[in-house]
Amino acid sequence: MKYYLLLVFCVCLSDCKYIAMNGGDTLTTGEKIRTLRKAAGLTQKELGEKLGVSASMIGQYETDIRNPKFETLEKIASALNVYVT
């Protein structure tokens, strides 16, 4: 399953099923990360382990307490098998 994570939208494609987060949505980056993490079947702890950060840090990203740097977004995308553009 491949996802495309964009700064303004992301789309999840799987057998013609879509989790669409298009330009008209109001999802934050954190909400998009959470949605994609859950779609990948990972816990915050599991994603954190893939990135070498704590589950708490992932939680802070997902609740928009902290904003990941672009380099961190690339690592998150890689762990979730998505692209950042």
LINQUI-V264620 format. One record per backbone hydrogen bond with DSSP energy under -0.5 kcal/mol. NH is the residue of the N-H (numbers start at 1). CO is the residue of the C=O. E is the energy in kcal/mol with one decimal. If there is no record, write none. Layout:
BEGIN
nh = [NH NH]
co = [CO CO]
e = [E E]
END
This chain:
BEGIN
nh = [2 3 4 5 6 6 10 11 12 13 13 14 14 17 19 20 21 25 32 33 34 35 36 37 38 39 40 41 42 47 48 49 50 51 52 53 58 59 60 61 62 63 64 65 66 68 73 74 75 76 77 78 79 80 81 82 83 85]
co = [13 81 11 83 4 9 21 4 19 2 11 12 17 14 12 18 10 22 28 29 30 31 32 33 34 35 36 38 37 43 44 45 46 47 48 48 54 55 56 57 58 59 61 60 60 66 69 70 71 72 73 74 75 76 78 77 3 5]
e = [-0.8 -1.1 -2.1 -2.5 -0.6 -1.7 -2.0 -1.6 -1.1 -1.7 -0.6 -0.5 -1.6 -1.9 -1.1 -0.7 -2.1 -2.5 -2.1 -2.5 -2.6 -2.4 -2.5 -2.7 -2.6 -2.2 -1.7 -1.3 -2.2 -2.4 -2.7 -2.4 -1.7 -1.5 -1.6 -2.6 -1.6 -2.5 -2.2 -2.1 -2.7 -1.8 -1.2 -1.9 -1.7 -0.6 -2.5 -2.2 -1.6 -2.7 -3.0 -2.3 -2.4 -1.8 -1.0 -3.2 -0.8 -1.1]
END
